[in-house]
Amino acid sequence: MSKLVEPHGGGQINSLLLPEAERPEELKRAEGLKKIPMTSRETSDVIMFAMGAYTPLGGFMGEKDWRGCCEDMKLADGLFWPIPVTLSATSDLADSIKPGEDVALVDADSDEIMGIMTVQEKYAIDKEVECQNVYRTTDAAHPGVQKVLEQADVNLGGPIKALSEGEYPKKYPDLFLRPAESRAMFIEKGWHQAAAFQTRNPMHRSHEHLAKIAVEVTDGVFIHQVLGKLKAGDIPAETRTKAIQAMIDNYFVPGTVIQAGYPIEMRYAGPREALFHALIRQNFGCSHLIVGRDHAGVGDYYGPFDAHHIFDTLWDGALKTLPLKIDITFFCKKCDGMATAKTCPHDKEHHISISGTKQREMLSKGEDIPGEFSRPEVVKILQEYYASIG
């Protein structure tokens, strides 16, 4: 019997991707249906449904689930869910759809038909309610708020059948792991507990320190990176993956780390998104999520430890996956090693603070990256990338 945490909701992984043999016929049928153009975030969500990462959801949220999620972090049936997963359409298009009608879900960027949805609900949302509750701000400069404000006027709710996982399986054959596959991998390795480390950046010394703490208290670390759409200036997944692998190969005990990726598009919802990341990692079989400083935050919208504190507000049974809360990490010249405020007694004048933003700035200017900041094998790969883009 597996000792891994059970999927969210207590059932089986709910993959919404149709069996391969059934897809050609359904794709042909979809060609004749009304087409709903999807944003990159909505397309990403369809792929998350397809792989089972959004277990136990069966499709895009109806109004009661949307409102409960925003206001109480609960679906209509009481199940914990902290981030809305919705699909919007223009009023004219929504008006043309009858209740119970099947529609084709189309990625607006590629024109690929990603799935078929049975429209059970059509409803307008209060965007201010969503933004204030989920993002704690209505400031349009916040990238997550901006996405909500740009949504069309009407949300469509109902079950979906996914017909594609997009480019990810072919583009990232070694990284793209579905929840059923990660669970099988953990079991094969004899892991009963795994800690997920969420990243959209190459890992520097601070990240490495977090991951090594997790290795000490669990059976292994699942370095789980974002393959979905990134912010301008972010390092592409191909380079990031290579850099992370160099760190794993040179600075971790073999068999203690798995590197993988998933197609989510970040919302930058800070504390709420930390909860969402934990829920998703529960489906992937992870017992813990590493939550460091300003997890999934952006700018100054959230305090550095808001993502720690929000886990303490949950009711019993909301989540199985636990947060591994770790303080701000830095290199202390006097300690001569990585430390946090809990382990280092020295003044800040001895600390070298490390951040992905600072590292990107230094690399873009061609500056040397000190060994206290990042491993030389990692730096070399990143320097080659920045040299290639001029």
C-alpha positions as YAML, in Angstrom:
chain: A
units: angstrom
residues:
- id: 1
  name: MET
  ca: [0.00, 0.00, 0.00]
- id: 2
  name: SER
  ca: [1.26, 3.46, -0.92]
- id: 3
  name: LYS
  ca: [1.79, 5.82, 2.00]
- id: 4
  name: LEU
  ca: [1.67, 8.92, -0.23]
- id: 5
  name: VAL
  ca: [-0.91, 11.59, 0.53]
- id: 6
  name: GLU
  ca: [-4.23, 10.91, -1.18]
- id: 7
  name: PRO
  ca: [-5.43, 13.16, -4.03]
- id: 8
  name: HIS
  ca: [-7.42, 16.24, -3.06]
- id: 9
  name: GLY
  ca: [-11.00, 15.29, -2.27]
- id: 10
  name: GLY
  ca: [-10.02, 11.77, -1.19]
- id: 11
  name: GLY
  ca: [-10.72, 9.97, -4.45]
- id: 12
  name: GLN
  ca: [-8.64, 9.00, -7.49]
- id: 13
  name: ILE
  ca: [-6.72, 11.31, -9.81]
- id: 14
  name: ASN
  ca: [-9.32, 12.80, -12.14]
- id: 15
  name: SER
  ca: [-7.60, 13.15, -15.51]
- id: 16
  name: LEU
  ca: [-9.94, 14.77, -18.02]
- id: 17
  name: LEU
  ca: [-7.86, 13.86, -21.10]
- id: 18
  name: LEU
  ca: [-9.81, 11.54, -23.38]
- id: 19
  name: PRO
  ca: [-8.13, 8.23, -24.27]
- id: 20
  name: GLU
  ca: [-6.01, 8.67, -27.39]
- id: 21
  name: ALA
  ca: [-8.19, 6.34, -29.48]
- id: 22
  name: GLU
  ca: [-11.28, 8.51, -28.85]
- id: 23
  name: ARG
  ca: [-9.70, 11.86, -29.66]
- id: 24
  name: PRO
  ca: [-9.80, 11.89, -33.50]
- id: 25
  name: GLU
  ca: [-13.57, 11.39, -33.63]
- id: 26
  name: GLU
  ca: [-14.23, 13.97, -30.91]
- id: 27
  name: LEU
  ca: [-11.84, 16.42, -32.58]
- id: 28
  name: LYS
  ca: [-13.76, 16.03, -35.82]
- id: 29
  name: ARG
  ca: [-17.01, 16.69, -33.95]
- id: 30
  name: ALA
  ca: [-15.48, 19.73, -32.24]
- id: 31
  name: GLU
  ca: [-14.76, 21.30, -35.63]
- id: 32
  name: GLY
  ca: [-18.50, 21.73, -36.14]
- id: 33
  name: LEU
  ca: [-19.19, 23.26, -32.70]
- id: 34
  name: LYS
  ca: [-19.24, 26.90, -31.63]
- id: 35
  name: LYS
  ca: [-15.69, 27.88, -30.73]
- id: 36
  name: ILE
  ca: [-14.69, 29.59, -27.49]
- id: 37
  name: PRO
  ca: [-11.31, 31.38, -27.81]
- id: 38
  name: MET
  ca: [-9.21, 30.93, -24.68]
- id: 39
  name: THR
  ca: [-6.50, 33.08, -23.17]
- id: 40
  name: SER
  ca: [-3.11, 31.53, -22.37]
- id: 41
  name: ARG
  ca: [-4.21, 31.13, -18.74]
- id: 42
  name: GLU
  ca: [-7.44, 29.35, -19.70]
- id: 43
  name: THR
  ca: [-5.55, 27.08, -22.10]
- id: 44
  name: SER
  ca: [-3.08, 26.29, -19.32]
- id: 45
  name: ASP
  ca: [-6.00, 25.40, -17.05]
- id: 46
  name: VAL
  ca: [-7.40, 22.98, -19.66]
- id: 47
  name: ILE
  ca: [-4.05, 21.17, -19.71]
- id: 48
  name: MET
  ca: [-4.00, 21.11, -15.91]
- id: 49
  name: PHE
  ca: [-7.47, 19.50, -16.05]
- id: 50
  name: ALA
  ca: [-6.22, 17.09, -18.71]
- id: 51
  name: MET
  ca: [-3.33, 15.79, -16.60]
- id: 52
  name: GLY
  ca: [-5.41, 15.51, -13.41]
- id: 53
  name: ALA
  ca: [-3.62, 18.32, -11.55]
- id: 54
  name: TYR
  ca: [-6.97, 19.97, -10.69]
- id: 55
  name: THR
  ca: [-8.48, 16.83, -9.17]
- id: 56
  name: PRO
  ca: [-11.33, 16.51, -8.32]
- id: 57
  name: LEU
  ca: [-12.71, 19.35, -10.51]
- id: 58
  name: GLY
  ca: [-14.50, 18.16, -13.64]
- id: 59
  name: GLY
  ca: [-14.43, 21.44, -15.54]
- id: 60
  name: PHE
  ca: [-14.64, 25.20, -15.32]
- id: 61
  name: MET
  ca: [-16.44, 26.57, -12.26]
- id: 62
  name: GLY
  ca: [-20.08, 27.51, -12.08]
- id: 63
  name: GLU
  ca: [-21.24, 30.60, -10.18]
- id: 64
  name: LYS
  ca: [-21.67, 29.03, -6.73]
- id: 65
  name: ASP
  ca: [-18.25, 27.43, -6.88]
- id: 66
  name: TRP
  ca: [-16.69, 30.68, -8.12]
- id: 67
  name: ARG
  ca: [-18.24, 32.77, -5.34]
- id: 68
  name: GLY
  ca: [-17.50, 30.24, -2.60]
- id: 69
  name: CYS
  ca: [-13.92, 29.94, -3.80]
- id: 70
  name: CYS
  ca: [-13.43, 33.72, -3.81]
- id: 71
  name: GLU
  ca: [-15.11, 34.49, -0.50]
- id: 72
  name: ASP
  ca: [-14.54, 31.39, 1.66]
- id: 73
  name: MET
  ca: [-11.99, 29.27, -0.22]
- id: 74
  name: LYS
  ca: [-14.67, 26.58, -0.48]
- id: 75
  name: LEU
  ca: [-16.58, 25.09, -3.39]
- id: 76
  name: ALA
  ca: [-20.36, 24.81, -3.14]
- id: 77
  name: ASP
  ca: [-19.99, 21.31, -1.64]
- id: 78
  name: GLY
  ca: [-17.59, 22.60, 1.05]
- id: 79
  name: LEU
  ca: [-14.36, 21.29, -0.50]
- id: 80
  name: PHE
  ca: [-11.35, 23.55, -0.01]
- id: 81
  name: TRP
  ca: [-10.36, 25.46, -3.17]
- id: 82
  name: PRO
  ca: [-8.45, 28.79, -2.94]
- id: 83
  name: ILE
  ca: [-8.16, 30.07, -6.56]
- id: 84
  name: PRO
  ca: [-10.96, 30.39, -9.14]
- id: 85
  name: VAL
  ca: [-10.63, 28.32, -12.32]
- id: 86
  name: THR
  ca: [-12.98, 29.97, -14.79]
- id: 87
  name: LEU
  ca: [-13.59, 30.46, -18.50]
- id: 88
  name: SER
  ca: [-14.95, 33.72, -19.92]
- id: 89
  name: ALA
  ca: [-16.69, 34.60, -23.19]
- id: 90
  name: THR
  ca: [-18.10, 37.75, -24.74]
- id: 91
  name: SER
  ca: [-21.77, 38.52, -24.12]
- id: 92
  name: ASP
  ca: [-22.66, 37.98, -27.79]
- id: 93
  name: LEU
  ca: [-20.99, 34.58, -27.90]
- id: 94
  name: ALA
  ca: [-22.48, 33.53, -24.55]
- id: 95
  name: ASP
  ca: [-25.97, 34.63, -25.67]
- id: 96
  name: SER
  ca: [-25.69, 32.34, -28.68]
- id: 97
  name: ILE
  ca: [-25.05, 29.25, -26.54]
- id: 98
  name: LYS
  ca: [-27.97, 27.21, -25.23]
- id: 99
  name: PRO
  ca: [-27.87, 25.46, -21.83]
- id: 100
  name: GLY
  ca: [-26.47, 21.97, -22.30]
- id: 101
  name: GLU
  ca: [-24.80, 22.84, -25.60]
- id: 102
  name: ASP
  ca: [-21.34, 21.50, -26.37]
- id: 103
  name: VAL
  ca: [-18.70, 24.02, -27.45]
- id: 104
  name: ALA
  ca: [-15.11, 23.71, -28.65]
- id: 105
  name: LEU
  ca: [-12.37, 25.23, -26.50]
- id: 106
  name: VAL
  ca: [-9.74, 26.84, -28.71]
- id: 107
  name: ASP
  ca: [-6.32, 28.21, -27.76]
- id: 108
  name: ALA
  ca: [-6.44, 31.75, -29.15]
- id: 109
  name: ASP
  ca: [-2.67, 31.82, -29.74]
- id: 110
  name: SER
  ca: [-2.35, 28.61, -31.76]
- id: 111
  name: ASP
  ca: [-5.96, 28.00, -32.92]
- id: 112
  name: GLU
  ca: [-5.64, 24.43, -31.61]
- id: 113
  name: ILE
  ca: [-8.85, 22.84, -30.32]
- id: 114
  name: MET
  ca: [-7.96, 21.84, -26.75]
- id: 115
  name: GLY
  ca: [-11.23, 20.32, -25.60]
- id: 116
  name: ILE
  ca: [-15.01, 20.18, -25.60]
- id: 117
  name: MET
  ca: [-17.15, 21.73, -22.88]
- id: 118
  name: THR
  ca: [-20.80, 21.15, -22.05]
- id: 119
  name: VAL
  ca: [-22.07, 24.59, -21.02]
- id: 120
  name: GLN
  ca: [-24.26, 24.18, -17.95]
- id: 121
  name: GLU
  ca: [-24.06, 27.77, -16.66]
- id: 122
  name: LYS
  ca: [-23.61, 31.30, -17.94]
- id: 123
  name: TYR
  ca: [-23.04, 34.01, -15.35]
- id: 124
  name: ALA
  ca: [-21.50, 37.43, -14.86]
- id: 125
  name: ILE
  ca: [-18.98, 37.93, -12.08]
- id: 126
  name: ASP
  ca: [-18.08, 40.85, -9.86]
- id: 127
  name: LYS
  ca: [-14.45, 41.30, -10.86]
- id: 128
  name: GLU
  ca: [-13.78, 43.55, -7.88]
- id: 129
  name: VAL
  ca: [-14.95, 40.80, -5.51]
- id: 130
  name: GLU
  ca: [-12.59, 38.30, -7.13]
- id: 131
  name: CYS
  ca: [-9.63, 40.67, -7.13]
- id: 132
  name: GLN
  ca: [-10.09, 41.90, -3.57]
- id: 133
  name: ASN
  ca: [-10.59, 38.43, -2.11]
- id: 134
  name: VAL
  ca: [-8.04, 36.46, -4.13]
- id: 135
  name: TYR
  ca: [-5.34, 39.07, -4.78]
- id: 136
  name: ARG
  ca: [-6.03, 41.43, -1.83]
- id: 137
  name: THR
  ca: [-5.95, 44.36, -4.26]
- id: 138
  name: THR
  ca: [-7.86, 45.85, -7.17]
- id: 139
  name: ASP
  ca: [-4.76, 47.59, -8.54]
- id: 140
  name: ALA
  ca: [-4.66, 46.98, -12.30]
- id: 141
  name: ALA
  ca: [-0.84, 47.06, -12.17]
- id: 142
  name: HIS
  ca: [-0.93, 43.67, -10.41]
- id: 143
  name: PRO
  ca: [-0.51, 41.05, -13.19]
- id: 144
  name: GLY
  ca: [-3.13, 38.70, -11.73]
- id: 145
  name: VAL
  ca: [-5.66, 41.50, -11.27]
- id: 146
  name: GLN
  ca: [-4.96, 42.67, -14.80]
- id: 147
  name: LYS
  ca: [-5.86, 39.21, -16.13]
- id: 148
  name: VAL
  ca: [-9.17, 39.24, -14.23]
- id: 149
  name: LEU
  ca: [-10.06, 42.74, -15.43]
- id: 150
  name: GLU
  ca: [-9.30, 41.72, -19.03]
- id: 151
  name: GLN
  ca: [-11.67, 38.75, -18.89]
- id: 152
  name: ALA
  ca: [-14.75, 38.88, -21.10]
- id: 153
  name: ASP
  ca: [-18.13, 39.72, -19.55]
- id: 154
  name: VAL
  ca: [-19.63, 36.24, -19.02]
- id: 155
  name: ASN
  ca: [-18.24, 33.10, -17.40]
- id: 156
  name: LEU
  ca: [-19.16, 29.69, -18.79]
- id: 157
  name: GLY
  ca: [-19.33, 26.79, -16.35]
- id: 158
  name: GLY
  ca: [-19.50, 23.08, -17.02]
- id: 159
  name: PRO
  ca: [-17.62, 19.81, -17.46]
- id: 160
  name: ILE
  ca: [-14.91, 19.43, -20.08]
- id: 161
  name: LYS
  ca: [-13.27, 16.67, -22.08]
- id: 162
  name: ALA
  ca: [-9.67, 17.52, -22.91]
- id: 163
  name: LEU
  ca: [-8.41, 16.58, -26.36]
- id: 164
  name: SER
  ca: [-4.82, 17.84, -26.13]
- id: 165
  name: GLU
  ca: [-2.00, 18.66, -23.73]
- id: 166
  name: GLY
  ca: [-0.57, 21.16, -26.20]
- id: 167
  name: GLU
  ca: [3.13, 21.23, -26.96]
- id: 168
  name: TYR
  ca: [4.30, 20.21, -23.49]
- id: 169
  name: PRO
  ca: [4.69, 16.41, -23.81]
- id: 170
  name: LYS
  ca: [6.81, 16.75, -26.97]
- id: 171
  name: LYS
  ca: [8.67, 19.92, -25.99]
- id: 172
  name: TYR
  ca: [9.55, 18.69, -22.49]
- id: 173
  name: PRO
  ca: [9.55, 14.86, -22.73]
- id: 174
  name: ASP
  ca: [11.75, 14.41, -19.66]
- id: 175
  name: LEU
  ca: [10.08, 17.10, -17.55]
- id: 176
  name: PHE
  ca: [6.36, 16.80, -18.24]
- id: 177
  name: LEU
  ca: [5.12, 14.50, -15.49]
- id: 178
  name: ARG
  ca: [1.43, 13.98, -14.80]
- id: 179
  name: PRO
  ca: [0.27, 13.37, -11.20]
- id: 180
  name: ALA
  ca: [-0.17, 9.63, -11.82]
- id: 181
  name: GLU
  ca: [3.40, 9.50, -13.13]
- id: 182
  name: SER
  ca: [4.99, 11.44, -10.29]
- id: 183
  name: ARG
  ca: [3.18, 9.25, -7.78]
- id: 184
  name: ALA
  ca: [4.45, 6.12, -9.52]
- id: 185
  name: MET
  ca: [7.98, 7.55, -9.51]
- id: 186
  name: PHE
  ca: [7.84, 8.32, -5.78]
- id: 187
  name: ILE
  ca: [6.63, 4.78, -5.06]
- id: 188
  name: GLU
  ca: [9.34, 3.28, -7.25]
- id: 189
  name: LYS
  ca: [11.97, 5.25, -5.30]
- id: 190
  name: GLY
  ca: [10.46, 4.14, -1.99]
- id: 191
  name: TRP
  ca: [9.49, 7.69, -1.05]
- id: 192
  name: HIS
  ca: [6.62, 8.00, 1.42]
- id: 193
  name: GLN
  ca: [7.05, 11.74, 1.80]
- id: 194
  name: ALA
  ca: [8.16, 14.22, -0.86]
- id: 195
  name: ALA
  ca: [8.58, 17.98, -0.61]
- id: 196
  name: ALA
  ca: [7.70, 20.08, -3.68]
- id: 197
  name: PHE
  ca: [9.80, 23.08, -4.56]
- id: 198
  name: GLN
  ca: [8.00, 25.53, -6.85]
- id: 199
  name: THR
  ca: [10.18, 27.63, -9.13]
- id: 200
  name: ARG
  ca: [10.13, 29.67, -12.32]
- id: 201
  name: ASN
  ca: [13.83, 30.61, -11.96]
- id: 202
  name: PRO
  ca: [17.18, 28.79, -12.09]
- id: 203
  name: MET
  ca: [18.11, 27.77, -8.55]
- id: 204
  name: HIS
  ca: [20.76, 29.78, -6.72]
- id: 205
  name: ARG
  ca: [22.37, 29.00, -3.34]
- id: 206
  name: SER
  ca: [19.33, 30.12, -1.37]
- id: 207
  name: HIS
  ca: [17.04, 27.76, -3.29]
- id: 208
  name: GLU
  ca: [19.57, 24.95, -2.90]
- id: 209
  name: HIS
  ca: [19.59, 25.51, 0.87]
- id: 210
  name: LEU
  ca: [15.78, 25.29, 1.02]
- id: 211
  name: ALA
  ca: [15.78, 22.06, -0.98]
- id: 212
  name: LYS
  ca: [18.46, 20.50, 1.24]
- id: 213
  name: ILE
  ca: [16.47, 21.32, 4.37]
- id: 214
  name: ALA
  ca: [13.54, 19.50, 2.76]
- id: 215
  name: VAL
  ca: [15.72, 16.47, 1.94]
- id: 216
  name: GLU
  ca: [16.60, 16.26, 5.64]
- id: 217
  name: VAL
  ca: [12.96, 16.01, 6.77]
- id: 218
  name: THR
  ca: [11.37, 14.06, 3.88]
- id: 219
  name: ASP
  ca: [12.46, 11.25, 1.55]
- id: 220
  name: GLY
  ca: [13.21, 13.54, -1.37]
- id: 221
  name: VAL
  ca: [12.56, 16.82, -3.18]
- id: 222
  name: PHE
  ca: [10.35, 17.30, -6.23]
- id: 223
  name: ILE
  ca: [11.74, 20.38, -8.00]
- id: 224
  name: HIS
  ca: [8.60, 21.35, -9.86]
- id: 225
  name: GLN
  ca: [9.03, 24.23, -12.24]
- id: 226
  name: VAL
  ca: [6.58, 26.39, -14.15]
- id: 227
  name: LEU
  ca: [6.45, 25.58, -17.86]
- id: 228
  name: GLY
  ca: [3.52, 27.91, -18.58]
- id: 229
  name: LYS
  ca: [3.70, 31.51, -19.72]
- id: 230
  name: LEU
  ca: [6.27, 33.55, -17.79]
- id: 231
  name: LYS
  ca: [6.90, 37.21, -17.10]
- id: 232
  name: ALA
  ca: [9.06, 39.30, -19.42]
- id: 233
  name: GLY
  ca: [12.74, 38.84, -18.55]
- id: 234
  name: ASP
  ca: [12.33, 35.36, -17.07]
- id: 235
  name: ILE
  ca: [14.87, 32.76, -18.17]
- id: 236
  name: PRO
  ca: [13.32, 30.20, -20.56]
- id: 237
  name: ALA
  ca: [12.59, 26.70, -19.33]
- id: 238
  name: GLU
  ca: [15.23, 25.00, -21.51]
- id: 239
  name: THR
  ca: [18.06, 27.04, -19.96]
- id: 240
  name: ARG
  ca: [16.58, 26.90, -16.47]
- id: 241
  name: THR
  ca: [16.25, 23.11, -16.63]
- id: 242
  name: LYS
  ca: [19.87, 22.69, -17.71]
- id: 243
  name: ALA
  ca: [21.06, 24.98, -14.90]
- id: 244
  name: ILE
  ca: [18.99, 23.18, -12.26]
- id: 245
  name: GLN
  ca: [20.26, 19.80, -13.45]
- id: 246
  name: ALA
  ca: [23.85, 21.02, -13.12]
- id: 247
  name: MET
  ca: [23.14, 21.93, -9.52]
- id: 248
  name: ILE
  ca: [21.46, 18.57, -8.83]
- id: 249
  name: ASP
  ca: [24.29, 16.57, -10.43]
- id: 250
  name: ASN
  ca: [27.03, 18.37, -8.50]
- id: 251
  name: TYR
  ca: [25.53, 19.25, -5.11]
- id: 252
  name: PHE
  ca: [22.85, 16.68, -4.18]
- id: 253
  name: VAL
  ca: [23.05, 13.03, -3.18]
- id: 254
  name: PRO
  ca: [21.88, 10.88, -6.13]
- id: 255
  name: GLY
  ca: [18.30, 9.69, -5.78]
- id: 256
  name: THR
  ca: [17.15, 12.51, -3.48]
- id: 257
  name: VAL
  ca: [15.84, 14.91, -6.16]
- id: 258
  name: ILE
  ca: [13.43, 14.67, -9.09]
- id: 259
  name: GLN
  ca: [13.24, 17.56, -11.53]
- id: 260
  name: ALA
  ca: [9.92, 18.02, -13.34]
- id: 261
  name: GLY
  ca: [7.68, 20.70, -14.77]
- id: 262
  name: TYR
  ca: [4.01, 21.49, -15.16]
- id: 263
  name: PRO
  ca: [2.04, 23.81, -17.46]
- id: 264
  name: ILE
  ca: [0.42, 26.18, -14.98]
- id: 265
  name: GLU
  ca: [0.37, 29.91, -15.64]
- id: 266
  name: MET
  ca: [1.20, 31.88, -12.52]
- id: 267
  name: ARG
  ca: [-1.47, 34.16, -11.04]
- id: 268
  name: TYR
  ca: [0.96, 35.90, -8.63]
- id: 269
  name: ALA
  ca: [-1.72, 35.72, -5.94]
- id: 270
  name: GLY
  ca: [0.80, 35.39, -3.11]
- id: 271
  name: PRO
  ca: [-0.73, 33.67, -0.05]
- id: 272
  name: ARG
  ca: [-3.76, 32.29, -1.91]
- id: 273
  name: GLU
  ca: [-1.52, 30.90, -4.62]
- id: 274
  name: ALA
  ca: [0.72, 29.24, -2.03]
- id: 275
  name: LEU
  ca: [-2.37, 27.31, -0.89]
- id: 276
  name: PHE
  ca: [-3.22, 26.50, -4.51]
- id: 277
  name: HIS
  ca: [0.30, 25.22, -5.12]
- id: 278
  name: ALA
  ca: [0.00, 22.98, -2.06]
- id: 279
  name: LEU
  ca: [-3.36, 21.60, -3.25]
- id: 280
  name: ILE
  ca: [-1.93, 20.84, -6.69]
- id: 281
  name: ARG
  ca: [1.15, 19.18, -5.16]
- id: 282
  name: GLN
  ca: [-1.13, 17.01, -3.04]
- id: 283
  name: ASN
  ca: [-2.46, 15.64, -6.31]
- id: 284
  name: PHE
  ca: [1.11, 15.02, -7.48]
- id: 285
  name: GLY
  ca: [1.70, 12.98, -4.30]
- id: 286
  name: CYS
  ca: [3.75, 15.50, -2.29]
- id: 287
  name: SER
  ca: [3.40, 15.57, 1.48]
- id: 288
  name: HIS
  ca: [4.97, 19.03, 1.80]
- id: 289
  name: LEU
  ca: [5.38, 22.27, -0.13]
- id: 290
  name: ILE
  ca: [8.45, 24.41, 0.54]
- id: 291
  name: VAL
  ca: [7.18, 27.91, 1.29]
- id: 292
  name: GLY
  ca: [9.91, 30.50, 1.46]
- id: 293
  name: ARG
  ca: [9.90, 34.27, 1.37]
- id: 294
  name: ASP
  ca: [7.00, 35.94, -0.54]
- id: 295
  name: HIS
  ca: [5.88, 32.72, -2.21]
- id: 296
  name: ALA
  ca: [4.13, 33.46, -5.55]
- id: 297
  name: GLY
  ca: [4.19, 37.16, -4.78]
- id: 298
  name: VAL
  ca: [4.88, 40.12, -7.02]
- id: 299
  name: GLY
  ca: [6.05, 43.63, -6.17]
- id: 300
  name: ASP
  ca: [5.15, 44.76, -2.66]
- id: 301
  name: TYR
  ca: [1.56, 43.50, -2.60]
- id: 302
  name: TYR
  ca: [2.21, 40.87, 0.09]
- id: 303
  name: GLY
  ca: [4.32, 40.67, 3.22]
- id: 304
  name: PRO
  ca: [7.36, 38.34, 3.12]
- id: 305
  name: PHE
  ca: [5.65, 35.75, 5.34]
- id: 306
  name: ASP
  ca: [1.97, 36.19, 4.43]
- id: 307
  name: ALA
  ca: [2.17, 32.88, 2.55]
- id: 308
  name: HIS
  ca: [3.34, 31.21, 5.78]
- id: 309
  name: HIS
  ca: [0.58, 32.66, 7.91]
- id: 310
  name: ILE
  ca: [-2.34, 31.80, 5.59]
- id: 311
  name: PHE
  ca: [-1.84, 28.07, 6.18]
- id: 312
  name: ASP
  ca: [-2.60, 28.68, 9.86]
- id: 313
  name: THR
  ca: [-6.07, 29.99, 8.94]
- id: 314
  name: LEU
  ca: [-7.23, 26.72, 7.35]
- id: 315
  name: TRP
  ca: [-9.74, 24.41, 8.96]
- id: 316
  name: ASP
  ca: [-8.93, 20.79, 9.83]
- id: 317
  name: GLY
  ca: [-8.94, 18.56, 6.77]
- id: 318
  name: ALA
  ca: [-8.74, 21.38, 4.22]
- id: 319
  name: LEU
  ca: [-5.36, 20.17, 2.92]
- id: 320
  name: LYS
  ca: [-3.24, 17.06, 3.38]
- id: 321
  name: THR
  ca: [-0.08, 18.64, 2.00]
- id: 322
  name: LEU
  ca: [1.72, 20.65, 4.68]
- id: 323
  name: PRO
  ca: [3.80, 23.80, 4.31]
- id: 324
  name: LEU
  ca: [7.50, 23.55, 5.04]
- id: 325
  name: LYS
  ca: [7.91, 27.14, 6.23]
- id: 326
  name: ILE
  ca: [11.44, 28.46, 5.92]
- id: 327
  name: ASP
  ca: [12.76, 31.87, 6.88]
- id: 328
  name: ILE
  ca: [14.59, 34.29, 4.58]
- id: 329
  name: THR
  ca: [17.83, 32.61, 3.47]
- id: 330
  name: PHE
  ca: [21.20, 34.27, 2.92]
- id: 331
  name: PHE
  ca: [24.94, 33.61, 2.90]
- id: 332
  name: CYS
  ca: [26.66, 34.72, 6.12]
- id: 333
  name: LYS
  ca: [30.33, 35.59, 5.70]
- id: 334
  name: LYS
  ca: [30.97, 35.08, 9.42]
- id: 335
  name: CYS
  ca: [29.17, 31.71, 9.51]
- id: 336
  name: ASP
  ca: [30.87, 30.96, 6.18]
- id: 337
  name: GLY
  ca: [27.74, 29.29, 4.85]
- id: 338
  name: MET
  ca: [24.04, 29.50, 4.10]
- id: 339
  name: ALA
  ca: [21.79, 30.44, 7.00]
- id: 340
  name: THR
  ca: [18.49, 32.00, 8.07]
- id: 341
  name: ALA
  ca: [17.60, 34.41, 10.86]
- id: 342
  name: LYS
  ca: [16.77, 31.35, 12.98]
- id: 343
  name: THR
  ca: [20.24, 29.86, 12.61]
- id: 344
  name: CYS
  ca: [22.58, 32.84, 12.23]
- id: 345
  name: PRO
  ca: [23.30, 35.19, 15.18]
- id: 346
  name: HIS
  ca: [25.32, 37.74, 13.19]
- id: 347
  name: ASP
  ca: [24.48, 41.28, 12.08]
- id: 348
  name: LYS
  ca: [23.21, 42.01, 8.58]
- id: 349
  name: GLU
  ca: [26.54, 43.55, 7.59]
- id: 350
  name: HIS
  ca: [27.84, 39.97, 7.34]
- id: 351
  name: HIS
  ca: [24.96, 38.77, 5.14]
- id: 352
  name: ILE
  ca: [24.88, 38.42, 1.36]
- id: 353
  name: SER
  ca: [21.22, 38.46, 0.34]
- id: 354
  name: ILE
  ca: [20.38, 36.36, -2.68]
- id: 355
  name: SER
  ca: [17.49, 36.80, -5.11]
- id: 356
  name: GLY
  ca: [16.68, 35.67, -8.63]
- id: 357
  name: THR
  ca: [15.97, 39.26, -9.64]
- id: 358
  name: LYS
  ca: [19.43, 40.40, -8.50]
- id: 359
  name: GLN
  ca: [21.08, 37.47, -10.25]
- id: 360
  name: ARG
  ca: [19.29, 38.26, -13.55]
- id: 361
  name: GLU
  ca: [20.38, 41.90, -13.30]
- id: 362
  name: MET
  ca: [24.01, 40.93, -12.77]
- id: 363
  name: LEU
  ca: [23.95, 38.39, -15.60]
- id: 364
  name: SER
  ca: [22.36, 40.83, -18.05]
- id: 365
  name: LYS
  ca: [25.15, 43.33, -17.28]
- id: 366
  name: GLY
  ca: [27.86, 40.71, -17.70]
- id: 367
  name: GLU
  ca: [28.91, 40.98, -14.07]
- id: 368
  name: ASP
  ca: [30.65, 38.14, -12.24]
- id: 369
  name: ILE
  ca: [28.42, 36.11, -9.92]
- id: 370
  name: PRO
  ca: [30.16, 35.33, -6.60]
- id: 371
  name: GLY
  ca: [30.29, 31.75, -5.34]
- id: 372
  name: GLU
  ca: [28.29, 32.76, -2.27]
- id: 373
  name: PHE
  ca: [25.46, 33.66, -4.62]
- id: 374
  name: SER
  ca: [25.32, 30.80, -7.10]
- id: 375
  name: ARG
  ca: [27.23, 27.63, -7.98]
- id: 376
  name: PRO
  ca: [29.87, 28.03, -10.73]
- id: 377
  name: GLU
  ca: [28.40, 25.19, -12.86]
- id: 378
  name: VAL
  ca: [25.04, 26.99, -12.81]
- id: 379
  name: VAL
  ca: [26.55, 30.42, -13.50]
- id: 380
  name: LYS
  ca: [28.40, 29.13, -16.56]
- id: 381
  name: ILE
  ca: [25.17, 27.90, -18.17]
- id: 382
  name: LEU
  ca: [23.38, 31.16, -17.42]
- id: 383
  name: GLN
  ca: [26.27, 33.27, -18.73]
- id: 384
  name: GLU
  ca: [26.21, 31.32, -21.99]
- id: 385
  name: TYR
  ca: [22.49, 32.02, -22.33]
- id: 386
  name: TYR
  ca: [22.85, 35.75, -21.70]
- id: 387
  name: ALA
  ca: [25.78, 35.94, -24.14]
- id: 388
  name: SER
  ca: [23.59, 34.27, -26.80]
- id: 389
  name: ILE
  ca: [20.84, 36.89, -26.49]
- id: 390
  name: GLY
  ca: [23.25, 39.80, -26.55]
...
